Amino acid sequence: MKFTLNKGITYQEAVDRMFEMLGDSKIMALASSVNDYVMVRNVSCLFYDEKIYFKTDKNFRKTKQLLTNPQVAVCWSGVQVEGIAENKGLVVDEPGQRFAEGYKKHLWESYNKYSHEDTEILIEISPKYVEIWDTSEDGYAFQLFLDFEKKTVEVKQYDQH
């Protein structure tokens, strides 16, 4: 689905566009903060059920920060997501093993290097607000602003081409 300036875009079409741009997996920059101390680092993400998932060791600094303040932002290319991170427990305990199977398939090198079954937890990010930079099929730059709580989308044209 590609936006054109001659038609509107629904909230669900914008959500679909976001996940189409992200694909099955991406290395995303994750920003978190506690007591005004901001950290950013890359995490290997998978996308399903309109959420963002990554795994991390429960003993890492970033994990302790996420558990203290679950408000996070992740970014890849023109997609910036503000959301809430939630610890879903050990990766090996996920019902259906959807994350583990997807991680093996799409991020094998990372899966092979960084899998420690007894300490790896699954983090789920529920998007709250998303900003997408995109280009329409007729060549116009624009931004989509998605509010996941209100289920609204706003389109802002960036240039007149």
N, C-alpha and C positions, 0 to 999 in steps of 0.2 A: 504494500500500500504506500503510495507516494502522494503527498499533499499537492494540490494545485491552488493557486490564488483564486480560482473561479468557483471553488466549492468549499463548504465548511468541513470541519472534521469533528466527529463526536468524541466524547471522552474515551469510550472504549476503543475507537480507532487510534487515538493518541497513545493509549496504553499498549495496544498491539504494536504500534510503530516503535515505541521504546524497546519492547522486548525483541522485536525484529532486528533493531540496530544492535542490541547486545548479543543476540544469537544464543548459543548453548552455554558458552563460557567466555570469560574475559579475566584478565589481570586488571583489577581496579585499585585505585588509590582510596584508602580508607582513612578518614579523618575522625578523630575522637578527642574529647577534652574532659578533664577533671580539674576543678579549681583554677580555671583559666590557663591550664597547661595543655597545649594542643600538640597532638602527635599525628603524623600521617605516615602510612606505610602501604605497601602493595599487598593485596590478598587475592587468592585464586578463587573466583566466584563461579557459581552455577546459578541458573535461573529456571524456576518452575513455580507453578501455582501463583504467578504474579508477585513473587517474592525473590529476594536475593539471598543466596546461601554461601557461606564459606566455613572452613574449619580452622581451628587454631588450638594451640596447646593451652590447657587451662592454667598453666603456670606463667604464661607470658605477661609482660607489662600491659600490652594492649588489651588482653583479656580482662585483667583486673580493672583497667580503665573502663572497658565496656560494661562490666558488671556494676560499676559505681555510677556511671552516667551512660545510659543506653542510647542517648541521642547521638547519631552519627551521620556522616555524609560519605558517599562513595562516588567516584567519578571515573569515567572512561570516555575518552574522546569528547564528543559533544553531548554526552548524557551525564547529568549531575543529579544525584538522588539524595534527598534528605529523609531520614527515617529513624526507626526505632529498632535497635538490636536486641535479640532475645536468645539466651542460651537454651538450646533444645536438648542438652545432654550429650552424652558420648556419641560420637559418630556411629560406632558399632551397634548402638542401641536404637537407631532410627528405624521405625517400622517400615518394612519394605525395602530398606537399604537403597533408596532412590539416590541419595547424595553419593554414597560410596560407589555405586555403579556408574553414575555420571562422571564422577571424578576420575575413575579408572579410564573411562572412555575418552574424555576430553582433556584431561590434565595428567596423563600418565606419569610424566617425569616428576612432577610435584608429588603425586600420589606415592610413587615408588620411593622418593627420598624422605618424605616427611610424614609417614604414617606411623603413629605410635598409639595403638588401640586403647591403652589404658589412660592416656592423657588428652587425646584429641576430642574436642567438643565441637558441635555443630552450632553455628550462629546463623540465625534467620533475621534478615532485615526486612521489615515491613515498610514500604515506601509511604511517605506522608506528602511530600512535595517534590516535584521533579521539574527540572529545566532541561530542555532539549534544544540544541542548535542543529538545524537541518537545512537542506536545500530542496526546494520544490522541483517537480519534474519539469517545470518551465524555467528553472535556473534562478529563482529568487531565494535569498537567504531569509530564514525566519526562525523564530523561537516558539516552542510550545511550552506552556506552563501548566502542569497537571497537578491538581489538588486531589489527592486520593481520598481525603476525608469527606470533602464536599462532592466528589465525583464530577469535577468540572475541568474544562480545558480552556485556556486562553491562547490565541494565536497572535503573535506580534511580528509583523513584517520588518525585517532589518534594513533591507535596501530596496531601491526602486528599480534596479537593474537597468 
